[in-house]
């Protein structure tokens, strides 16, 4: 009898700990998907290299993420889909082509990429559970972002996208 009470107590604590975000993490609701992530950690890493990355951007008049209405007025139902697409985009396209001769900057990029990879996996799992549906509007918004990216050469597009990371983080936190 005492063993079952102890088991129930330990099980309850375990469940409670799994629901609590780790230190510095926030729980984001992307439609029906809940994802824990440390935006503060990502922002700190990005802030440390932002000036360096943006100085490498040769095309200042064009924006990939803030092209008119790319992330503007995304409906709640579309947040999971577009966020999943954006995290896939950053992991699969942007971070792969953001290498510099500065090892400090490369380490910061790698750290940010690892954080994105973790969130990408969580959003992918949510998608596999059919909680993260893509409607036409979110697909169109992401196609516009992709077209902006693909309109530049790979390195310039990756540097520009990384330099705009604060736009994505601001959008996520504003919608949070």
TORMIBA-694913 format. One record per residue: chain; residue number from 1; x, y, z of N, C-alpha, C in turn; residue in one letter. Coordinates in steps of 0.02 Angstrom, whole numbers, always signed. Layout:
 cadena num    n.x    n.y    n.z   ca.x   ca.y   ca.z    c.x    c.y    c.z residuo
      A NUM      X      Y      Z      X      Y      Z      X      Y      Z       a
...
***
This chain:
 cadena num    n.x    n.y    n.z   ca.x   ca.y   ca.z    c.x    c.y    c.z residuo
      A   1    +41    -59     +0     +0     +0     +0    +44    +63     +0       x
      A   2    +96    +64    +43   +140   +122    +45   +178   +130    -20       x
      A   3   +196    +74    -51   +232    +77   -114   +189   +109   -168       x
      A   4   +125    +94   -170    +81   +123   -221    +73   +198   -210       x
      A   5    +70   +220   -147    +66   +292   -132   +131   +328   -153       x
      A   6   +187   +296   -139   +251   +323   -158   +256   +328   -235       x
      A   7   +235   +275   -269   +235   +274   -342   +190   +329   -369       x
      A   8   +131   +337   -342    +84   +388   -364   +114   +458   -354       x
      A   9   +146   +468   -297   +177   +532   -282   +234   +547   -332       x
      A  10   +277   +497   -343   +332   +506   -390   +307   +517   -461       x
      A  11   +256   +480   -480   +227   +488   -547   +197   +558   -555       x
      A  12   +163   +583   -504   +134   +650   -507   +187   +704   -514       x
      A  13   +241   +697   -475   +296   +745   -479   +328   +743   -548       x
      A  14   +337   +683   -574   +367   +675   -640   +324   +709   -694       x
      A  15   +259   +698   -691   +214   +730   -740   +216   +806   -733       x
      A  16   +217   +830   -672   +219   +902   -660   +283   +932   -688       x
      A  17   +340   +898   -677   +404   +923   -703   +405   +923   -779       x
      A  18   +374   +874   -811   +372   +872   -884   +331   +929   -913       x
      A  19   +283   +954   -875   +240  +1008   -900   +272  +1076   -888       x
      A  20   +318  +1080   -841   +350  +1144   -825   +406  +1158   -875       x
      A  21   +409  +1220   -900   +466  +1236   -944   +530  +1238   -904       x
      A  22   +586  +1222   -937   +649  +1225   -902   +669  +1298   -893       x
      A  23   +719  +1310   -853   +740  +1379   -836   +749  +1420   -899       x
      A  24   +718  +1478   -901   +725  +1523   -958   +681  +1506  -1017       x
      A  25   +647  +1451  -1015   +604  +1431  -1071   +534  +1461  -1063       x
      A  26   +503  +1472  -1119   +433  +1493  -1122   +396  +1440  -1161       x
      A  27   +333  +1432  -1145   +290  +1387  -1183   +255  +1430  -1236       x
      A  28   +264  +1412  -1298   +232  +1447  -1353   +174  +1404  -1379       x
      A  29   +120  +1436  -1394    +62  +1402  -1423    +59  +1421  -1497       x
      A  30    +74  +1374  -1539    +69  +1383  -1611     +7  +1346  -1632       x
      A  31    -50  +1381  -1631   -112  +1346  -1642   -120  +1294  -1586       x
      A  32   -135  +1232  -1604   -145  +1181  -1553    -79  +1151  -1526       x
      A  33    -23  +1171  -1554    +42  +1143  -1532    +73  +1186  -1478       x
      A  34    +99  +1153  -1428   +135  +1187  -1374   +209  +1168  -1379       x
      A  35   +251  +1219  -1380   +323  +1207  -1386   +359  +1249  -1334       x
      A  36   +403  +1217  -1297   +444  +1251  -1248   +511  +1269  -1281       x
      A  37   +530  +1333  -1274   +594  +1354  -1302   +620  +1414  -1265       x
      A  38   +685  +1424  -1268   +716  +1481  -1235   +732  +1535  -1287       x
      A  39   +686  +1580  -1296   +696  +1635  -1343   +751  +1681  -1316       x
      A  40   +757  +1686  -1251   +809  +1727  -1221   +878  +1702  -1241       x
      A  41   +888  +1637  -1239   +952  +1607  -1258   +967  +1620  -1332       x
      A  42   +916  +1613  -1374   +925  +1625  -1446   +940  +1699  -1458       x
      A  43   +902  +1742  -1425   +912  +1815  -1433   +982  +1836  -1410       x
      A  44  +1004  +1808  -1355  +1071  +1825  -1329  +1124  +1806  -1380       x
      A  45  +1119  +1745  -1407  +1167  +1723  -1458  +1164  +1767  -1520       x
      A  46  +1103  +1783  -1541  +1094  +1824  -1601  +1120  +1896  -1590       x
      A  47  +1105  +1924  -1532  +1127  +1992  -1517  +1203  +1997  -1519       x
      A  48  +1237  +1944  -1497  +1310  +1944  -1496  +1340  +1947  -1567       x
      A  49  +1303  +1924  -1617  +1331  +1922  -1685  +1291  +1965  -1735       x
      A  50  +1238  +1996  -1712  +1193  +2033  -1757  +1230  +2085  -1799       x
      A  51  +1269  +2127  -1767  +1305  +2180  -1804  +1352  +2150  -1856       x
      A  52  +1387  +2097  -1837  +1433  +2064  -1882  +1396  +2035  -1943       x
      A  53  +1341  +2001  -1930  +1302  +1970  -1984  +1271  +2023  -2029       x
      A  54  +1240  +2073  -1999  +1208  +2125  -2040  +1258  +2166  -2080       x
      A  55  +1319  +2173  -2055  +1371  +2208  -2093  +1391  +2169  -2155       x
      A  56  +1380  +2104  -2155  +1397  +2061  -2212  +1341  +2060  -2265       x
      A  57  +1285  +2091  -2249  +1227  +2091  -2295  +1236  +2146  -2347       x
      A  58  +1249  +2127  -2410  +1261  +2178  -2461  +1197  +2210  -2488       x
      A  59  +1140  +2180  -2476  +1076  +2205  -2504  +1031  +2228  -2447       x
      A  60  +1032  +2291  -2432   +996  +2317  -2374   +924  +2338  -2389       x
      A  61   +907  +2347  -2451   +840  +2372  -2468   +789  +2316  -2474       x
      A  62   +811  +2255  -2474   +766  +2198  -2481   +761  +2162  -2414       x
      A  63   +701  +2136  -2400   +692  +2096  -2339   +660  +2030  -2358       x
      A  64   +680  +1977  -2324   +652  +1912  -2338   +591  +1899  -2294       x
      A  65   +596  +1914  -2230   +541  +1900  -2184   +490  +1956  -2179       x
      A  66   +511  +2018  -2190   +464  +2072  -2180   +438  +2101  -2245       x
      A  67   +446  +2063  -2299   +416  +2083  -2362   +343  +2097  -2347       x
      A  68   +314  +2145  -2379   +245  +2164  -2359   +201  +2103  -2344       x
      A  69   +185  +2100  -2280   +135  +2053  -2254   +158  +1980  -2250       x
      A  70   +224  +1966  -2254   +246  +1896  -2248   +226  +1865  -2182       x
      A  71   +238  +1900  -2127   +217  +1874  -2062   +162  +1917  -2031       x
      A  72   +136  +1962  -2070    +85  +2008  -2047    +17  +1974  -2046       x
      A  73    -17  +1980  -1991    -86  +1954  -1983    -92  +1880  -1998       x
      A  74    -47  +1840  -1972    -53  +1767  -1979   -107  +1745  -1930       x
      A  75   -156  +1710  -1954   -211  +1688  -1912   -187  +1634  -1864       x
      A  76   -221  +1629  -1808   -203  +1580  -1756   -199  +1509  -1784       x
      A  77   -245  +1491  -1828   -246  +1424  -1857   -185  +1411  -1901       x
      A  78   -154  +1464  -1926    -97  +1457  -1972    -29  +1463  -1937       x
      A  79    -29  +1482  -1873    +34  +1494  -1838    +78  +1432  -1834       x
      A  80    +49  +1374  -1821    +88  +1313  -1816   +121  +1298  -1884       x
      A  81    +82  +1301  -1936   +107  +1284  -2003   +164  +1330  -2024       x
      A  82   +153  +1395  -2019   +204  +1441  -2043   +266  +1439  -1998       x
      A  83   +256  +1429  -1933   +313  +1424  -1888   +353  +1361  -1904       x
      A  84   +319  +1306  -1916   +353  +1243  -1935   +392  +1253  -1999       x
      A  85   +361  +1284  -2049   +396  +1297  -2112   +458  +1342  -2100       x
      A  86   +451  +1392  -2059   +506  +1438  -2046   +564  +1405  -2009       x
      A  87   +548  +1362  -1961   +602  +1328  -1925   +636  +1277  -1972       x
      A  88   +598  +1243  -2014   +628  +1199  -2064   +672  +1239  -2111       x
      A  89   +647  +1296  -2133   +683  +1340  -2178   +750  +1362  -2148       x
      A  90   +748  +1385  -2086   +810  +1407  -2054   +860  +1349  -2045       x
      A  91   +835  +1291  -2023   +880  +1235  -2011   +906  +1207  -2077       x
      A  92   +862  +1198  -2127   +881  +1165  -2189   +916  +1210  -2240       x
      A  93   +902  +1274  -2238   +931  +1319  -2289   +978  +1372  -2259       x
      A  94   +955  +1408  -2210   +992  +1466  -2186  +1056  +1446  -2149       x
      A  95  +1050  +1408  -2095  +1109  +1393  -2054  +1162  +1354  -2093       x
      A  96  +1142  +1314  -2142  +1190  +1275  -2181  +1237  +1320  -2222       x
      A  97  +1214  +1380  -2239  +1253  +1423  -2283  +1279  +1485  -2248       x
      A  98  +1279  +1486  -2181  +1303  +1543  -2143  +1369  +1528  -2108       x
      A  99  +1419  +1516  -2146  +1486  +1505  -2119  +1527  +1568  -2130       x
      A 100  +1565  +1586  -2078  +1608  +1645  -2084  +1680  +1623  -2067       x
      A 101  +1726  +1669  -2074  +1795  +1655  -2056  +1806  +1666  -1981       x
      A 102  +1756  +1691  -1947  +1759  +1707  -1876  +1731  +1649  -1835       x
      A 103  +1775  +1614  -1798  +1753  +1554  -1761  +1703  +1571  -1706       x
      A 104  +1708  +1630  -1675  +1660  +1651  -1624  +1590  +1656  -1655       x
      A 105  +1585  +1689  -1712  +1520  +1697  -1747  +1493  +1628  -1767       x
      A 106  +1536  +1585  -1792  +1515  +1518  -1812  +1488  +1478  -1752       x
      A 107  +1520  +1485  -1694  +1496  +1450  -1634  +1427  +1476  -1614       x
      A 108  +1417  +1541  -1617  +1352  +1570  -1600  +1298  +1546  -1650       x
      A 109  +1315  +1545  -1714  +1268  +1521  -1765  +1251  +1448  -1751       x
      A 110  +1300  +1408  -1734  +1290  +1338  -1719  +1244  +1329  -1658       x
      A 111  +1254  +1369  -1608  +1213  +1366  -1548  +1140  +1383  -1564       x
      A 112  +1130  +1436  -1603  +1062  +1455  -1623  +1032  +1400  -1666       x
      A 113  +1071  +1372  -1711  +1046  +1318  -1755  +1025  +1258  -1714       x
      A 114  +1062  +1241  -1661  +1043  +1185  -1618   +977  +1198  -1583       x
      A 115   +966  +1259  -1560   +903  +1277  -1529   +846  +1270  -1580       x
      A 116   +858  +1294  -1641   +807  +1289  -1693   +793  +1216  -1711       x
      A 117   +844  +1175  -1713   +836  +1104  -1729   +790  +1070  -1677       x
      A 118   +800  +1087  -1614   +758  +1058  -1561   +684  +1078  -1571       x
      A 119   +672  +1141  -1586   +603  +1164  -1597   +575  +1134  -1661       x
      A 120   +617  +1129  -1712   +595  +1099  -1776   +569  +1028  -1763       x
      A 121   +605   +990  -1723   +584   +921  -1707   +517   +920  -1671       x
      A 122   +508   +965  -1623   +446   +968  -1585   +387   +986  -1631       x
      A 123   +398  +1035  -1675   +345  +1054  -1722   +331   +999  -1772       x
      A 124   +383   +963  -1793   +375   +906  -1838   +333   +851  -1806       x
      A 125   +345   +839  -1743   +307   +789  -1706   +234   +810  -1702       x
      A 126   +222   +873  -1689   +154   +899  -1685   +119   +891  -1753       x
      A 127   +157   +904  -1807   +129   +897  -1874   +111   +824  -1888       x
      A 128   +154   +778  -1867   +141   +707  -1877    +79   +684  -1839       x
      A 129    +64   +718  -1784     +4   +702  -1745    -58   +737  -1772       x
      A 130    -51   +767  -1831   -105   +803  -1865   -133   +861  -1825       x
      A 131    -91   +893  -1785   -112   +951  -1747    -92  +1015  -1782       x
      A 132    -50  +1010  -1832    -20  +1068  -1864    -38  +1066  -1939       x
      A 133    -96  +1088  -1954   -121  +1086  -2022   -101  +1149  -2060       x
      A 134    -89  +1141  -2125    -71  +1197  -2167   -130  +1216  -2212       x
      A 135   -153  +1277  -2203   -205  +1303  -2246   -173  +1344  -2302       x
      A 136   -212  +1361  -2350   -186  +1395  -2409   -152  +1461  -2392       x
      A 137   -181  +1500  -2347   -152  +1565  -2331    -81  +1559  -2302       x
      A 138    -71  +1511  -2257     -4  +1503  -2228    +45  +1476  -2280       x
      A 139    +21  +1433  -2323    +64  +1407  -2377    +85  +1463  -2424       x
      A 140    +39  +1508  -2440    +54  +1565  -2484   +104  +1612  -2450       x
      A 141    +94  +1626  -2386   +141  +1670  -2351   +211  +1640  -2351       x
      A 142   +216  +1575  -2339   +282  +1544  -2339   +312  +1542  -2409       x
      A 143   +272  +1531  -2460   +297  +1533  -2529   +328  +1601  -2545       x
      A 144   +297  +1655  -2519   +324  +1722  -2531   +392  +1730  -2498       x
      A 145   +399  +1704  -2437   +463  +1707  -2402   +516  +1667  -2441       x
      A 146   +497  +1608  -2463   +543  +1566  -2502   +563  +1600  -2568       x
      A 147   +515  +1632  -2601   +530  +1667  -2664   +579  +1725  -2651       x
      A 148   +570  +1761  -2595   +617  +1815  -2577   +686  +1786  -2567       x
      A 149   +691  +1729  -2533   +755  +1697  -2519   +788  +1672  -2583       x
      A 150   +749  +1639  -2624   +776  +1608  -2685   +793  +1660  -2739       x
      A 151   +770  +1722  -2729   +786  +1775  -2776   +858  +1800  -2769       x
      A 152   +892  +1778  -2717   +961  +1799  -2704  +1007  +1739  -2711       x
      A 153  +1072  +1752  -2714  +1118  +1695  -2714  +1116  +1664  -2644       x
      A 154  +1136  +1601  -2639  +1128  +1562  -2578  +1160  +1594  -2517       x
      A 155  +1222  +1617  -2524  +1257  +1646  -2467  +1226  +1711  -2445       x
      A 156  +1212  +1755  -2493  +1180  +1820  -2476  +1112  +1809  -2444       x
      A 157  +1073  +1762  -2470  +1007  +1748  -2443  +1011  +1721  -2372       x
      A 158  +1060  +1677  -2360  +1068  +1648  -2293  +1089  +1702  -2242       x
      A 159  +1137  +1744  -2262  +1159  +1798  -2217  +1102  +1846  -2203       x
      A 160  +1065  +1865  -2255  +1008  +1910  -2246   +956  +1879  -2200       x
      A 161   +940  +1816  -2210   +890  +1782  -2168   +913  +1778  -2096       x
      A 162   +977  +1763  -2085  +1002  +1761  -2017  +1000  +1830  -1986       x
      A 163  +1017  +1881  -2025  +1014  +1950  -2000   +945  +1973  -1983       x
      A 164   +894  +1939  -2009   +824  +1956  -1994   +794  +1912  -1940       x
      A 165   +835  +1874  -1906   +810  +1828  -1855   +768  +1864  -1802       x
      A 166   +787  +1926  -1786   +748  +1963  -1736   +676  +1976  -1758       x
      A 167   +665  +1981  -1823   +597  +1989  -1849   +555  +1928  -1832       x
      A 168   +583  +1869  -1842   +548  +1807  -1826   +537  +1802  -1750       x
      A 169   +587  +1815  -1710   +581  +1810  -1637   +530  +1860  -1611       x
      A 170   +531  +1922  -1637   +482  +1972  -1616   +411  +1949  -1633       x
      A 171   +402  +1922  -1693   +336  +1898  -1715   +312  +1841  -1669       x
      A 172   +357  +1795  -1652   +338  +1740  -1609   +319  +1765  -1540       x
      A 173   +357  +1810  -1512   +343  +1834  -1445   +281  +1879  -1444       x
      A 174   +271  +1917  -1496   +212  +1961  -1500   +149  +1918  -1505       x
      A 175   +153  +1864  -1540    +95  +1820  -1549    +86  +1774  -1490       x
      A 176   +136  +1770  -1446   +136  +1725  -1388    +82  +1747  -1341       x
***
